[in-house]
Every structure is written in structure tokens, then in C-alpha cells.
């Protein structure tokens, strides 16, 4: 009753602030999961499989929980929902990580090289 499937959304930023966490349990597929960066930027804690977060250089327990076993994913969900402090630490670290990818941050690093 507390899980809401919203289907296709035109603007993800309109619903992300309501999310308690994001779960990305992918087992197959290729490419970088860019939606995870959206979750990071919105301050939503992320639980993902290694395949689900592939291509994003973060560490388990720092910016996200990276768990491959589905029973352990369920435990991670329960833990983050009951431990708001741990969820907050993950989302704060993830926000710092994704901020380093913003155009403003990139320009700040490269501008001195061009001057």
C-alpha cells in the first residue's frame, strides 16, 4: 500500500522529491544508467545491483548500496527505510558526487587551464 507505481512520466523531477529511495535491480543490459544520476541529484538514496549502476564510479556504502542478491536488496530497503540517518548520508555523498559532473563544476576545473 505504500508503494506507488507511477508509470511513464514526462518530467521525472516532478515525482522524485516524493521518493524515499530508488531501487535499480537490473541483471542484464548495457550502457550507463543515467537515471541514477537523476536520483542522486534529487537526493534520493539508491540501492542497485552492480549491473544496474555499471559505468558510474561510486562505492558500495558511500554513495549507494550496491547489492546483487535479491534477499539482501530487500534487507537494504528495510534498513534504509528505517535508518533515515544512513539514508541521508548516502544521498548527501551521492549529491556531492553528481555535483562534480555538472557543467558549472567542470568549467570551474577547466577554466584555469584555459587562462
MOPE-V206644 format. One record per residue. N is the residue number from 1. SS is DSSP state (A for helix, B for strand, O for the rest). Layout:
BEGIN
N_SS, N_SS
END
This chain:
BEGIN
1_O, 2_O, 3_O, 4_O, 5_O, 6_O, 7_O, 8_O, 9_O, 10_O, 11_O, 12_O, 13_A, 14_A, 15_A, 16_A, 17_O, 18_O, 19_O, 20_O, 21_B, 22_B, 23_B, 24_B, 25_O, 26_O, 27_O, 28_O, 29_O, 30_O, 31_O, 32_O, 33_O, 34_A, 35_A, 36_A, 37_A, 38_A, 39_A, 40_A, 41_A, 42_O, 43_O, 44_O, 45_B, 46_B, 47_B, 48_B, 49_O, 50_O, 51_O, 52_O, 53_O, 54_O, 55_O, 56_O, 57_O, 58_O, 59_O, 60_B, 61_O, 62_O, 63_O, 64_B, 65_B, 66_B, 67_O, 68_O, 69_O, 70_A, 71_A, 72_A, 73_A, 74_A, 75_A, 76_A, 77_A, 78_A, 79_A, 80_A, 81_A, 82_A, 83_O, 84_A, 85_A, 86_A, 87_A, 88_A, 89_A, 90_A, 91_A, 92_A, 93_A, 94_A, 95_A, 96_A, 97_A, 98_A, 99_A, 100_O, 101_O, 102_O, 103_A, 104_A, 105_A, 106_A, 107_A, 108_A, 109_A, 110_A, 111_A, 112_A, 113_A, 114_A, 115_O
END
